[in-house]
Amino acid sequence: MPDANTPAPGQAERDSGQDPHLLREWLVTNGLGGYASGTVTGTITRRYHGLLAAALHNPLGRVMMVNGLSERLRLPNRRVVYTGAEELAGVAPDNVHPLADFHLEHGLPVWRYDIDGFVLEKRLLMPYQQNTVHVTYRLLRGEGVLRLNLRPALQFRSHDALVGPLAAACYRLSVFEDQFEITGEAQYPVLRLQLHGPATAFTVDGKVTATIPYRTERDRGYAWKGSLWSPGYFRTDLTVGQETTLVASTECWEAILAQSPEAARRAEAERRAMLLRQAAPALRGGPAAQLVLAADQFLITPVGRVQAAVRAKAVGDDVRTIIAGYHWFTDWGRDTMISLEGLTLLTGRLNEAGWILRTFAEYIRNGLIPNMFPEGEVGGLYHTADATLWFFHAFNRYLGATNDQATLRLLLPKFRSIVEHHLRGTEFGIAVDPADGLLRQGAPGYQLTWMDAKVDDWVVTPRRGKAVEINALWHNALRLLEGWLGQAGETAAAEDIGRRAEQVRESFNARFWFAPGGYLYDVVDGEDGGDDAACRPNQVLAISLDHPVLEESRWPSVMAVVTRELLTPVGLRSLAPGHPDYKARYYGDLRSRDAAYHQGTVWAWLIGPYVEAWLKLHPGRQAEARGFLAGLMDNLDAACVGSISEVFDAEPPYLARGCIAQAWSVAEVLRCWVLTEVAPRQTAPG
């Protein structure tokens, strides 16, 4: 690793002016795509930080409804202190009492404050499949009465919208005994608030906060100054053993009042215990159990797609999909198919896996599944060359776990149609070259592989031509279809597909082998007519897939190069150091970040194909392979506590970057944890 590219520990934070304590964040989700999230300290640094980002029907998508909560404590000696979010309270940081402890219990955040002998605990949950949040405070220790004031602050807006100044006139407060409603602009739902607990009261005191500096937005090159509105504040008095819960929701009052906060807490605890009970045995305890609960955050019911839900329920199904990452991603076809095994099959959620696969099958168009569904829209975008091929892979893993022959019969015609479309050519230049059977792709202005960074009209890594992983996936898809057709008794069709797969294998090994380097070209027959010898991780798929396309004799050489050039403690680099385009850090404004996105930046999900390929070369060495996960498991207590980030810098200290919680990062580590489980030693009878 070149020393010139290695920043000193903590240098990235110093460069950005970022307090490293603000880099630890938490995330709670509701099974609809809605979420609550923030820094552990309570300071708001992102536009995505808030206590209630509600998942609403299209065209709204996810809407930030409650951005923050100021907490003011008055002790019996009349001393007043604040706990976090000083920018909402309008006080200096010196007046904010430090956090004593933060941890997760059953995947949910718990804060603890120790103030002059008073110990106050705060917990937060979102009832499953409701746009509701519960924030509960319980006094664990202290002599006398602790008065707690809670001031909510808000700005109704898309969770993606840039921050900015706020006009207080946008909002109206209505009061109905102990129930409070805030109405904003006509397109947004009513926000309903209620405080449960002893001696509660509300003081009307509407005002706009001072300007809030969203530091992470500034560092990412976006608008970073904004304000919020508060209707007033709630008040309650607590003695030891008492608790109070603030409920905020976009649901109707009937739904909000259907469960008490205590009942909602018990229901969520049981739901999470059930998630662990149904997971694979290797995942039920320790850090892997934490990842099972993290996996739950990505599996959602997409509330905006009414037509898809109607179609699914008409045949006895339900509609499910996978959010690619929090905070800003929606569901992506590629990410969904790569993540499906780890997030659903290994966690025992087989029914949901089937629903996801059948849901995506309904969206097939011209032989392609959607690349992604934009926020707040019903239809998908189809500019992808690999998502559809990953669909074959995901279904095969599902079939292996369930032997669901009914779904195979249902989808087999669709799989045949997909291959036929690829053979004769479909959208975005995706077509088989009849001369060698290899799959090519590419269209101006589009990024069609997973290395899909684009800034305005600049496609950073276009990879037009015949990409190595696309053809590994194409060969795998053909072999899978050959097997499924054979099972269905369609012998002639199976033999035809088998001949095509064999042509791909022969052509692949003739064209992609880069003998001088001992590894595989990343792209051959590129748009300039040449071959790209950049050393990238995509080549690992030629070994790791169920039907590896690469000759086995070349596996050791490829894996040796990948291990030497690309392997890090947190995944694989997207480009080897030494290449002219290599970037050691993923940092800065959007253009700077996208320039580094696939030019060295480490991707956690790639540890899955790497471990699978490594174990093919080293069978029986599970304990050694488990070591490749150590750095990623350490990430569970950094960045997003309890989850795994999207990407990391390419050099030490490998700082977490991108989305704070990424589906395929969590999924592939879960999958590798099971792959590397060492079977218990059998003792001889007697």
C-alpha positions in Angstrom: 0.0 0.0 0.0 1.6 3.3 -1.0 2.5 5.4 2.1 1.8 8.7 0.2 -1.9 7.8 0.1 -2.3 6.8 3.7 -3.8 9.5 5.9 -2.8 9.7 9.5 -5.4 8.3 11.9 -8.2 10.8 12.3 -6.9 13.0 9.5 -10.1 12.8 7.6 -12.1 14.2 10.6 -9.5 17.0 11.1 -9.7 17.9 7.4 -13.5 18.1 7.5 -13.7 19.8 10.9 -15.9 16.9 12.0 -16.0 15.9 15.7 -15.3 12.1 15.5 -18.0 11.6 18.2 -20.6 12.9 15.8 -19.7 10.2 13.3 -21.5 7.5 15.4 -25.1 7.3 14.3 -28.2 5.2 15.1 -31.0 4.0 12.9 -34.5 2.6 13.7 -36.9 1.6 10.9 -40.6 0.7 10.6 -40.9 -2.0 7.9 -42.3 0.6 5.4 -39.1 2.4 4.5 -39.7 5.0 7.1 -37.1 5.6 9.8 -35.7 7.6 12.7 -32.0 8.4 12.8 -29.5 10.7 14.4 -26.1 11.0 15.9 -25.5 9.3 19.2 -24.9 12.7 20.9 -28.2 14.1 19.6 -26.6 16.8 17.4 -28.3 17.1 14.0 -25.7 16.9 11.2 -27.6 15.5 8.3 -30.8 16.5 6.5 -31.8 12.9 7.1 -31.6 13.1 10.9 -35.0 13.1 12.6 -37.3 11.2 14.9 -39.9 10.5 12.2 -39.3 10.2 8.5 -42.6 8.8 7.5 -43.0 6.5 4.4 -46.1 7.9 2.6 -48.0 7.0 -0.5 -46.7 8.3 -3.8 -45.9 10.9 -5.0 -44.8 11.9 -1.5 -42.4 9.1 -0.7 -40.5 9.5 2.6 -41.3 12.8 4.4 -39.4 14.2 7.4 -42.1 15.0 9.9 -40.2 15.4 13.2 -36.7 16.6 12.9 -35.6 16.8 16.5 -36.4 16.9 20.1 -34.9 19.3 22.7 -34.7 17.8 26.2 -34.6 20.2 29.2 -34.2 18.8 32.7 -34.9 20.7 35.9 -33.5 19.1 39.1 -35.0 19.6 42.6 -32.2 22.2 43.4 -33.6 24.3 40.4 -30.5 23.5 38.3 -31.4 23.3 34.6 -29.5 21.1 32.1 -30.0 20.0 28.5 -29.2 16.6 27.0 -28.0 16.9 23.4 -29.4 18.8 20.4 -28.2 22.2 21.8 -29.0 23.8 18.4 -32.7 23.1 19.0 -32.7 24.5 22.5 -30.7 27.5 21.5 -28.1 27.0 24.2 -24.3 26.8 24.1 -22.7 23.4 24.0 -21.2 24.0 27.4 -24.8 23.9 28.8 -25.4 20.4 27.5 -24.8 17.5 29.9 -22.7 14.7 28.3 -24.1 11.3 27.6 -23.1 8.7 30.1 -23.8 5.7 27.9 -25.2 4.6 24.6 -25.9 1.0 23.5 -28.4 -1.1 21.6 -30.8 -3.6 23.3 -32.4 -6.0 20.9 -31.2 -3.7 18.1 -32.9 -0.6 19.6 -31.1 2.5 20.9 -30.8 3.2 24.6 -29.3 6.4 26.0 -28.4 7.0 29.7 -27.7 10.3 31.4 -26.2 10.6 34.9 -26.8 14.1 36.3 -26.1 15.0 40.0 -27.3 11.6 41.2 -30.2 11.4 38.8 -30.0 8.6 36.2 -32.4 9.1 33.2 -32.8 6.5 30.5 -34.2 7.2 27.0 -35.4 4.5 24.6 -36.8 4.8 21.0 -38.8 2.5 18.9 -41.1 2.6 15.8 -44.1 0.2 16.0 -43.8 -2.2 13.0 -45.4 -1.0 9.8 -46.6 2.3 11.3 -45.4 5.8 10.7 -45.1 6.3 14.4 -42.3 6.8 16.8 -42.2 6.3 20.6 -39.6 8.1 22.7 -39.7 6.9 26.3 -37.9 8.4 29.3 -37.6 6.5 32.6 -36.1 7.8 35.8 -33.9 5.0 37.2 -32.3 6.8 40.2 -32.5 10.1 42.0 -34.0 11.7 45.1 -37.0 14.0 44.5 -38.8 15.1 41.4 -37.1 15.6 38.0 -39.0 17.9 35.7 -38.6 17.0 32.0 -39.5 19.5 29.2 -39.6 18.1 25.6 -39.7 20.6 22.7 -40.3 19.0 19.2 -38.9 20.8 16.2 -40.0 20.2 12.7 -40.1 21.0 9.0 -42.4 18.9 6.8 -40.4 18.1 3.7 -39.1 15.3 1.6 -36.4 13.6 3.5 -34.1 14.2 0.4 -34.9 17.9 0.2 -32.1 20.3 0.9 -32.2 22.2 4.2 -32.9 26.0 4.3 -34.8 28.8 6.1 -38.3 28.2 7.4 -41.4 30.3 7.5 -43.3 29.7 10.8 -46.6 30.6 9.1 -46.6 27.3 7.3 -47.8 25.4 10.4 -51.0 25.4 12.6 -51.4 23.8 16.0 -54.7 22.3 17.1 -55.4 20.9 20.6 -58.0 18.4 21.6 -57.6 17.8 25.3 -54.4 15.7 25.5 -54.1 15.2 21.8 -52.2 17.6 19.6 -52.2 18.0 15.8 -49.9 20.0 13.6 -51.0 20.8 10.0 -48.6 22.1 7.4 -48.8 22.5 3.6 -51.8 20.8 2.0 -49.8 17.9 0.5 -48.5 16.7 3.8 -50.4 14.6 6.4 -51.3 15.8 9.8 -48.7 15.2 12.5 -50.2 13.9 15.7 -48.5 14.2 19.1 -49.3 12.9 22.6 -47.4 12.6 25.8 -48.1 9.7 28.1 -47.0 9.9 31.7 -47.5 11.5 35.1 -48.4 15.2 35.5 -48.2 16.0 31.9 -48.9 19.4 30.4 -48.2 21.4 27.2 -47.2 25.0 26.8 -48.0 26.8 23.5 -44.8 28.6 22.6 -44.4 28.6 18.8 -41.1 29.8 17.4 -38.5 29.2 14.8 -35.1 27.9 15.9 -31.9 29.7 15.3 -30.0 28.6 12.1 -28.8 25.0 12.5 -25.5 24.0 10.9 -25.9 20.6 9.2 -22.2 19.7 9.3 -22.2 16.5 7.3 -24.2 18.2 4.6 -21.6 20.9 4.4 -18.8 18.3 4.1 -20.7 16.6 1.3 -21.1 19.8 -0.7 -24.8 20.5 -0.1 -26.8 23.3 1.4 -26.1 23.1 5.1 -27.9 25.9 7.0 -31.6 25.7 8.0 -34.1 26.3 10.6 -37.0 24.4 12.2 -40.3 25.3 13.8 -41.5 24.3 17.3 -45.1 24.6 18.5 -44.2 24.7 22.1 -43.1 22.1 24.7 -44.4 19.2 26.7 -43.8 18.9 30.5 -43.8 16.0 32.9 -42.6 15.3 36.4 -40.8 12.0 37.2 -39.9 10.2 40.3 -37.9 7.0 40.5 -39.5 4.2 38.5 -41.8 6.5 36.5 -41.7 6.9 32.8 -43.2 9.1 30.1 -43.5 8.5 26.4 -43.8 11.0 23.6 -45.7 9.6 20.6 -45.5 11.2 17.2 -47.3 9.8 14.2 -49.0 10.4 10.8 -51.4 7.6 11.5 -55.1 8.2 12.5 -55.8 8.5 16.2 -57.6 5.1 16.2 -54.4 3.4 15.1 -52.2 5.5 17.5 -54.4 4.6 20.5 -54.8 0.9 19.6 -51.8 0.1 21.8 -50.4 1.7 24.9 -46.7 2.5 24.8 -46.0 -0.4 27.1 -48.0 -2.8 24.9 -46.2 -1.5 21.8 -42.8 -2.1 23.5 -43.7 -5.7 24.4 -45.0 -6.4 20.9 -41.8 -5.1 19.3 -39.6 -7.0 21.8 -41.5 -10.3 20.9 -41.2 -9.6 17.2 -37.5 -9.1 17.5 -37.1 -12.2 19.6 -39.0 -14.1 16.9 -36.6 -12.8 14.2 -33.7 -14.4 16.1 -35.5 -17.6 16.8 -36.2 -18.2 13.1 -32.7 -17.3 11.8 -30.0 -19.9 11.0 -28.5 -21.4 14.2 -25.1 -19.7 13.5 -26.9 -16.3 13.6 -28.9 -16.5 16.8 -26.3 -15.2 19.2 -23.3 -12.8 19.5 -22.5 -10.2 16.9 -24.3 -12.1 14.2 -27.6 -11.7 16.0 -27.1 -8.0 15.9 -26.8 -8.3 12.1 -30.0 -10.3 11.9 -31.8 -7.4 13.5 -30.0 -5.0 11.2 -31.2 -7.1 8.2 -34.8 -6.5 9.3 -34.3 -2.7 8.6 -34.0 -3.3 4.9 -37.1 -5.6 4.3 -40.1 -3.4 3.7 -43.6 -3.2 2.3 -43.5 -0.5 -0.3 -46.6 1.6 0.7 -46.6 3.6 -2.6 -47.2 0.7 -5.0 -50.9 0.1 -4.7 -51.2 -1.7 -8.1 -48.4 -4.1 -7.2 -50.0 -4.9 -3.8 -53.4 -5.5 -5.4 -51.8 -7.9 -8.0 -49.9 -9.8 -5.3 -52.8 -10.1 -2.9 -55.1 -11.3 -5.6 -53.0 -14.5 -5.9 -52.5 -14.9 -2.1 -49.1 -13.2 -2.0 -48.0 -9.9 -0.5 -45.6 -7.3 -1.8 -42.1 -6.9 -0.4 -38.9 -5.3 -1.5 -35.5 -4.4 -0.1 -34.3 -0.9 0.6 -30.7 -0.7 -0.7 -29.4 1.6 2.0 -30.2 4.3 4.5 -30.8 7.1 4.3 -31.2 8.0 0.7 -31.5 4.8 -1.4 -34.8 3.3 -2.4 -35.0 -0.3 -3.7 -32.6 -1.3 -6.4 -33.0 -4.5 -8.4 -29.3 -5.4 -8.3 -28.9 -4.8 -4.6 -32.1 -6.7 -3.9 -31.0 -9.8 -5.7 -27.5 -9.8 -4.2 -28.9 -9.2 -0.7 -31.8 -11.7 -0.9 -30.0 -14.7 0.4 -28.4 -13.0 3.4 -31.4 -10.9 4.4 -34.2 -13.5 3.9 -33.1 -17.1 3.4 -30.5 -17.2 6.2 -32.8 -15.3 8.5 -35.7 -17.7 8.0 -37.9 -15.3 6.1 -38.6 -17.6 3.2 -42.1 -16.4 2.5 -40.8 -12.8 2.1 -38.1 -14.0 -0.2 -40.7 -15.6 -2.4 -42.8 -12.4 -2.3 -39.8 -10.3 -3.3 -38.9 -12.5 -6.3 -42.5 -12.7 -7.6 -42.9 -8.9 -7.1 -39.9 -8.2 -9.3 -41.0 -10.8 -11.8 -44.1 -8.7 -12.4 -41.9 -5.8 -13.4 -39.9 -7.6 -16.1 -39.9 -5.5 -19.3 -38.0 -6.4 -22.5 -36.1 -9.0 -20.6 -35.0 -6.7 -17.8 -35.9 -6.2 -14.2 -35.8 -2.6 -12.9 -32.5 -1.1 -11.9 -34.3 1.0 -9.3 -37.5 2.6 -8.2 -37.2 6.4 -7.8 -38.4 8.0 -4.6 -42.2 8.6 -4.7 -42.7 7.0 -8.1 -44.6 3.8 -9.1 -42.6 2.7 -12.2 -39.0 1.6 -12.3 -36.0 2.6 -14.3 -34.4 -0.2 -16.3 -30.9 0.9 -17.1 -29.0 -2.1 -15.8 -27.1 -5.0 -17.5 -26.6 -7.1 -14.4 -29.6 -6.9 -12.1 -31.6 -9.3 -14.3 -28.7 -11.8 -14.2 -28.5 -11.5 -10.5 -32.2 -12.4 -10.5 -31.3 -15.9 -11.8 -28.7 -16.3 -9.0 -31.1 -15.1 -6.3 -33.9 -17.4 -7.4 -31.5 -20.4 -7.5 -30.5 -19.8 -3.9 -34.2 -19.4 -3.0 -35.0 -22.7 -4.8 -32.2 -24.4 -2.9 -33.6 -23.2 0.4 -37.3 -23.9 -0.3 -37.6 -26.3 -3.2 -40.5 -24.1 -4.3 -41.4 -25.9 -7.5 -44.6 -23.9 -7.9 -42.7 -20.7 -8.2 -40.2 -22.3 -10.6 -43.1 -23.3 -12.9 -44.5 -19.8 -12.6 -41.2 -18.0 -13.4 -39.6 -20.5 -15.9 -41.3 -18.9 -18.9 -40.1 -15.5 -17.7 -36.5 -16.8 -17.4 -36.7 -18.2 -20.9 -38.0 -14.9 -22.2 -35.2 -13.0 -20.5 -32.6 -15.1 -22.2 -34.3 -14.8 -25.5 -34.3 -11.0 -25.2 -30.6 -11.0 -24.4 -29.8 -13.3 -27.4 -31.6 -11.0 -29.9 -30.7 -7.8 -28.1 -32.7 -5.6 -25.8 -32.5 -2.0 -24.4 -29.3 0.0 -23.7 -27.1 -2.0 -26.1 -27.5 -5.2 -24.1 -27.0 -8.1 -26.5 -25.1 -11.3 -27.2 -22.3 -11.1 -29.7 -23.2 -14.0 -32.1 -19.5 -14.4 -32.9 -18.5 -15.5 -29.4 -21.7 -15.8 -27.4 -20.4 -13.1 -24.9 -22.8 -10.5 -23.6 -22.0 -6.9 -24.4 -23.6 -3.7 -23.1 -23.4 0.0 -23.3 -25.3 3.1 -24.3 -24.2 6.7 -24.2 -25.1 8.5 -21.0 -25.9 5.3 -19.1 -24.0 3.4 -16.4 -25.3 -0.2 -16.7 -23.1 -2.2 -14.3 -22.9 -2.0 -10.6 -19.9 0.4 -11.0 -22.5 3.0 -11.8 -21.2 6.4 -10.7 -22.5 9.3 -12.8 -22.2 13.1 -12.4 -24.4 15.1 -14.8 -23.4 13.7 -18.2 -20.1 12.2 -16.9 -20.3 8.4 -16.5 -17.2 7.8 -14.4 -16.7 4.1 -15.1 -18.8 3.4 -18.3 -17.3 -0.1 -18.8 -19.0 -0.4 -22.2 -18.3 -3.5 -24.0 -18.0 -7.0 -22.6 -17.6 -6.7 -18.8 -16.1 -9.6 -16.8 -18.7 -10.0 -14.1 -21.6 -9.5 -16.7 -20.3 -12.5 -18.6 -19.7 -14.5 -15.5 -23.3 -13.8 -14.5 -24.5 -14.6 -18.0 -22.8 -18.0 -18.1 -24.2 -18.7 -14.6 -27.7 -17.7 -15.7 -27.5 -20.0 -18.8 -26.4 -23.0 -16.8 -29.2 -22.4 -14.2 -31.8 -22.2 -17.0 -30.3 -25.3 -18.6 -30.9 -27.2 -15.3 -34.4 -25.8 -14.8 -35.4 -26.7 -18.3 -34.0 -30.2 -17.8 -36.0 -30.7 -14.6 -39.2 -29.6 -16.5 -38.5 -32.3 -19.1 -37.7 -29.8 -21.9 -34.6 -31.7 -23.0 -34.1 -30.1 -26.4 -34.4 -26.6 -25.0 -32.0 -27.5 -22.2 -29.5 -28.8 -24.6 -29.6 -25.7 -26.7 -29.0 -23.5 -23.7 -26.2 -25.8 -22.6 -24.5 -25.3 -25.9 -24.7 -21.6 -25.6 -23.3 -21.7 -22.1 -20.4 -23.8 -23.3 -19.7 -21.3 -26.0 -19.6 -18.5 -23.4 -17.2 -20.5 -21.2 -14.8 -21.2 -24.1 -14.9 -17.6 -25.3 -14.6 -16.2 -21.8 -11.4 -18.1 -21.0 -9.9 -17.2 -24.4 -10.7 -13.5 -24.2 -10.6 -12.4 -20.5 -7.3 -14.0 -19.4 -4.7 -11.2 -19.0 -1.6 -13.4 -19.0 1.0 -10.7 -18.1 -0.8 -9.9 -14.9 -2.1 -13.4 -14.0 -5.7 -12.1 -13.6 -8.7 -11.2 -15.8 -9.4 -8.2 -18.0 -12.2 -6.0 -16.5 -13.7 -5.3 -20.0 -12.9 -6.7 -23.4 -13.9 -5.3 -26.8 -14.5 -1.9 -25.1 -16.0 1.0 -26.9 -12.6 2.0 -28.2 -12.1 -1.5 -29.5 -9.5 -2.4 -26.8 -9.3 -4.4 -23.6 -9.2 -2.9 -20.1 -6.6 -4.5 -17.9 -7.5 -2.5 -14.7 -7.3 -4.9 -11.8 -10.8 -4.7 -10.3 -12.8 -7.0 -7.9 -15.4 -7.9 -10.6 -13.3 -10.9 -11.7 -13.9 -12.7 -8.4 -17.5 -13.6 -9.7 -15.9 -15.7 -12.4 -15.0 -18.1 -9.5 -17.6 -17.5 -6.8 -20.9 -18.1 -8.6 -22.6 -21.5 -8.5 -21.4 -22.2 -12.1 -18.0 -20.6 -12.3 -17.0 -19.6 -15.8 -13.2 -19.4 -15.3 -11.0 -22.5 -15.8 -10.1 -23.9 -12.4 -6.4 -23.9 -13.1 -6.5 -20.1 -13.2 -8.3 -19.6 -9.8 -5.1 -19.6 -7.7 -3.5 -16.8 -9.7 -6.6 -14.6 -9.8 -7.2 -15.0 -6.1 -3.5 -14.3 -5.3 -3.7 -11.0 -7.2 -7.0 -10.0 -5.7 -5.8 -10.8 -2.3 -2.6 -8.8 -2.7 -4.0 -5.8 -4.5 -7.6 -5.5 -3.4 -8.3 -7.2 -0.1 -8.6 -4.9 3.0 -10.0 -5.6 6.5 -13.4 -4.1 5.4 -13.9 -5.6 1.9 -12.4 -5.3 -1.5 -11.0 -2.2 -3.2 -12.8 -1.3 -6.4 -9.5 -0.6 -8.1 -5.9 -1.6 -7.4 -3.4 0.9 -6.0 -1.0 2.1 -8.6 -3.6 2.6 -11.3 -3.6 6.2 -12.6 -7.3 6.6 -11.6 -6.9 5.2 -8.1 -8.4 7.3 -5.3 -7.4 6.5 -1.7 -10.3 8.4 0.0 -14.0 8.8 -0.7 -14.6 12.3 0.4 -15.7 15.8 -0.6 -18.6 17.1 -2.7 -20.7 14.9 -5.0 -18.3 15.2 -8.0 -15.2 14.3 -5.8 -17.0 11.4 -4.2 -18.3 9.9 -7.4 -14.9 10.2 -9.0 -13.7 7.9 -6.2 -16.8 5.7 -5.8 -15.4 2.9 -8.0 -11.8 4.0 -8.3 -10.3 2.5 -5.2 -13.1 2.9 -2.6 -13.7 -0.3 -0.6 -17.0 -2.0 -0.9 -18.1 -4.2 2.0 -20.5 -6.4 0.0 -17.6 -7.8 -2.1 -16.3 -9.7 0.9 -19.1 -12.2 0.1 -17.9 -13.3 -3.4 -14.3 -13.2 -2.1 -14.9 -15.5 0.8 -17.0 -17.8 -1.3 -14.2 -18.0 -3.9 -11.5 -18.4 -1.3 -13.3 -21.3 0.3 -13.5 -23.0 -3.1 -9.7 -22.9 -3.2 -9.3 -23.7 0.5 -12.1 -26.1 1.5 -12.3 -26.9 5.2 -10.5 -23.7 6.3 -13.6 -21.9 7.6 -11.9 -20.7 10.8 -9.3 -18.9 8.7 -11.9 -17.4 6.3 -13.8 -16.1 9.3 -10.9 -13.8 9.9 -11.7 -11.9 6.7 -14.9 -10.6 8.5 -13.1 -9.2 11.6 -12.8 -5.6 10.4 -16.4 -5.5 9.2 -17.7 -6.8 12.5 -15.7 -4.1 14.3 -17.8 -1.6 12.2 -20.9 -2.7 14.2 -19.9 -0.2 16.9 -18.8 2.6 14.6 -20.6 4.7 12.0 -24.1 3.3 12.2 -24.1 1.4 15.5 -25.4 -2.1 14.9 -25.1 -2.0 11.1 -22.5 -1.9 8.3 -21.7 1.0 6.1 -21.9 1.1 2.3 -18.2 1.9 1.5 -14.9 2.7 3.2 -11.8 4.6 2.3 -9.2 2.5 0.4 -6.4 3.0 2.9 -6.0 2.9 6.7 -7.8 3.8 8.9 -10.5 2.7 6.4 -13.1 5.2 7.5 -16.7 4.3 6.9 -18.3 6.4 4.1 -21.5 6.6 2.0 -24.8 5.2 3.4 -24.5 4.5 7.1 -26.4 1.2 6.7 -26.3 -0.8 3.5 -28.4 -3.9 2.6 -25.8 -5.9 0.7 -23.1 -5.1 3.2 -25.1 -6.6 6.0 -26.4 -9.4 3.8 -23.0 -10.6 2.6 -21.5 -10.5 6.0 -24.4 -12.6 7.3 -23.9 -15.0 4.5 -20.2 -15.2 5.1 -20.7 -15.8 8.8 -22.7 -18.9 8.0 -20.3 -20.0 5.3 -17.4 -19.8 7.8 -19.1 -21.5 10.6 -16.9 -24.3 11.8 -19.0 -27.5 12.3 -18.8 -28.9 15.8 -16.4 -31.8 16.1 -18.1 -35.2 16.2 -17.2 -37.5 19.1 -17.1 -41.2 18.5 -19.8 -43.3 20.2 -18.9 -44.8 23.5 
